[in-house]
Amino acid sequence: MRSGRGIAPTGAAVALADKIEMPLAVLETIEKRQEITKVYCSEALMHLVCDLPGLSFIEAPLSEEQLLADIDSQKVHLAIDIATSMSQAHIVEDIFDEPAVCVCRKDHPDIGDTLSYEEYFNAQHIALKIRRNNVNMMDFLSEKPSPHRVVKAETGSVSSMLALAATTNLLGASTLSLANHLAPMLNLKVFPIPLEIRNVQHRMIYHRRFINDADHKATRETLKAVIQNNQYQ
C-alpha cells in the first residue's frame, strides 16, 4: 500500500515475511552445513570414516591436480589423501604415516612365508593408475631408483588390486592398515616391501577460506580423531 510518496508493506505482507524468515534461516544453516559434508577420501582410509553421520565420502581422484582443483572450486571442501600442496591457498595437515606392504594369495606357488628382493622382482605385479606428484605410487614412495618391475595388470583402486592378487599369482601392494583389514577376508599374505621406500603419509587438505569456520573445524577434528584412534582396525 502507499505511504506518502512511497510504498509500504501491508500488514499481511509483514506477517508473511515473519512466517518465512525462520524457515529461510533454517534452510540457510542446512545449506551451509551441507557445503562442508563432501569429503574426498583415499581408499586406504575409507573404511574407517564412512559410517560417520552427516558426511558424504567420495573416493579421491586418480589425479592430484584434479583433487586440488576440486578443493579450489568447492566441489569438495576437504580431502584425506597422500597428496600435498605448496599453494598458499591450501592448508595441509599430517594425520599419520604407515608402511606400504606387498600382498599375494596364501597359496601362491612361488612365495612362502617371506618375500625376498629376488622373489619380488622375479614376480609379476599389479600397478595402480593413481599418480601423485606426477609419478606412479612406487616411484612416489621410493627413496632411490629401483630395478624395473614386470607389471602384468593395472587397476584404478587398491581394493581391485587386492581382489586380483587374491585370485591370481600377481603381487599387489597396499597400505598396512588396509591390508590388515582386508587380508583375512581375501586370504592374502602380507609382507614388507623389500625395497627402500618411505612410509605413506596420510594428510588432510582444505582451502584456507575454511581455516576458522567452526563447522568445518569440527568436521576436521572428528575425522582426525577417528582415523588416529582406529588406524589399524
PyMOL commands that set and color helices and strands:
alter all, ss='L'
color gray80, all
select helices_A, chain A and resi 11-35+43-49+64-72+117-122+137-141+158-167+176-186+208-210+214-230
alter helices_A, ss='H'
color red, helices_A
select strands_A, chain A and resi 2-3+6-7+38-41+56-59+78-81+90-98+100-105+124-128+131-132+135-136+150-155+172-175+188-192+200-207
alter strands_A, ss='S'
color yellow, strands_A
deselect
rebuild
show_as cartoon
